[in-house]
Amino acid sequence: MYFDHAATTFPTPQRVIDAVIEAMKHVSSADRGSSSMALEASRKLFGVREKVSAVFGASPKRTIFTMNATQSLNTVLIGAFVPGDHVITTSFEHNSVLRPLYYLQSTGVEVSIVDFCRPEEIVSGMKKAIKPNTKAVVMTHASNLLGWVFPIDEAAALCKEKGIHLIIDAAQSAGLLSARIDEGLSAVCFTGHKALLGPQGTGGFCLNPELDIHHFLRGGTGVQTFSKEHPEQMPVRLEAGTHNLHGLMGLEAAVDLLLEEGVHNRLKKERDLRKLFYDLLKEEEEIVFYGPEEEALGVIPLNIGDLSSGEAGEILSQKYGIITRTGGHCAPLAHQSLGTEKRGMVRFSFGYSNTEKEVHQAAQALIEIIHGKDII
């Protein structure tokens, strides 16, 4: 049983698999010639760009494809700031945000990290952290560790009032929650392989026209071949080399599936499974739950008795065939805030393929572990 959807979708929907296979059979590379195959590939690439940009309320020309959210965040953050700028972020960020910011800090960019106990405290903390040289707030839309949903609408209103940018890490929320450029966000960075249900190796970011970033990727684009300079027009300004068009065709199929099912229906299923799991176990005193009881994504982190998260995860996997994610979850500051940096947590994250029966079985496994019937 697979409960690690916050890491990656599994199994990939058959419709997405079929789209990738068909593309590998029939689609060549885009923007690489005037043949009928090259032109058709270019049309398909633009079609994917149009559909993805619509999800995030962005212009297709300012929708950039990458391998994943990590590459997207690196591209945006390293491209947006220069020494002397001030950036605000939070203590519940993934290393995909933190490490680029730590690098920028070493170059002379000032970074402030807002700590908090509840999501509703974030915006007030950000307001206090703003300085005359603050250029942007960078924050996750939803915590990969706790499932907390952060108030990006309030943050967007604050940033608009103060004339600063708001850059969103939507790795966990894309496919479940709305994060749109046309609703005041400066940049939205996403990955295809989580709640969007697309293939690994797909992702991207969308940019507001008011946020300009310099590019560090240079190379072939299929246009302006004889120029020594990389083209400046979007989106090729921020893309170079051959696209993962086969993967992007799978992402397009995943977006079509999302639009048919509806974001709210997908989110409701995750939340219903999460609530069921919590209700089945909330009376067990040996289980420590972290995060909110309600209004979260389908994520429940916990610890069991005096077991380390690694020990508990090993028992779940070896005896019960239950796949979770244990350890630090690439969220070091969040664990430090919660006092779990040494022990870690066992994270259950629910997704489109999980069933109520599986949730009952997982809860029963934890009860057996608590009562000592699981020794391996």
C-alpha positions, 0 to 999 in steps of 0.5 A: 500500500502506497502512502507517499503521494506527497513525494511522487504520484504512484501509480501513474494514471494509465491515461498519462502513461499512454500519452507518453508512449504515444508521444515516444512513438510519434513525436519528434523534437520541437523548434528544431527545423521546418519539417512536418514532424518538427512543426507538429512537435512545436504545435504540441509543445505550444498546446501543452504550454497553453493548457498548463498556463491556464491552470496557473492563470498565466500567459503561455509565453511566460510559462517555462518548462523545467524538470521539476519544482527544484529546478524551477525554484533555483531558476527563479530565485537565483535569477531574481535577486542580486546582492543588496536585495532582501528576501523573506521566507518561512521556517516551513520551507523545503530545501528547494527554497532554503538552499538557493536562498542560503546560496544567495545569502553567501553572495550578499542577498539578505534573507529573513526567515519568519518562524511561527506556530500556526499558518495564520501567524505568517502574514503578521510575521512577514509584515514585521520583517519587511525592510526598505530593500525587501524585494520579495517574499518566497513561501510554500503554498502547502507544507510537505511535512504537515499539510498546512495550507498557507494564506497566500491570498493574504500574503499577496495582498500584503505584497501588493500593498508594499510593492514587493513580489510574492514567489510561491512554491506550489510543489505540493498544492498544484492540482489541489489548490488554486495558485494563479498569476492573474490573482496577484502572484509574481511566480508560481513554481510547480512539479508535474509528478505529485498531485498533478499526476504527471510524469517525473521529469516535468515541471515549470514555473509561471511569471508575472510580467512585472517580475523579470529574472536573468537567465543562466541557461544558454544554448540551442533554441532553434532560433537565432542560431548565428547570434552569440547571445541567447535569445531574449524573447520569452519563453526561449529566454529561459529555456535551452536545449531539447524539451522533455516533450514526451513527458510534457505530453504526459503532463498535458494528459494529466492536466486534462484529467484534472480538469475533468475530475475537478480540483475540488473533488480531488482535494476532497478525496484526499481530505476525506481519507486523511480524516478517516485515518485520523479518526481511526487512530486519534484515541491511541495515546502512543501515537503523536500526531503533528499538524492540524486536524482539519483544513490540510492537504492529505498529509498526516505526519506522526510518531509511534511510541518510542520508535524512531521514524526510521524504525517505524517506517521499516516495520510498516514496509517489511511486515505490512507492505506499507510505504510511507516517508520517514526522516526529515522530509527535506524540511530541516527548519520545520523539524527544528521548530517542532523539536523532531530534528533527531527523531524525524516523523513518519509521514502518511500522504494520501492520493488519488489511488488510495481507498478507504479499505487501505486506510483501515488496513494502515490504521490497523497496522499502526494499532498492532505496532503499538500493542507489540504484535509487529516484532520483526 
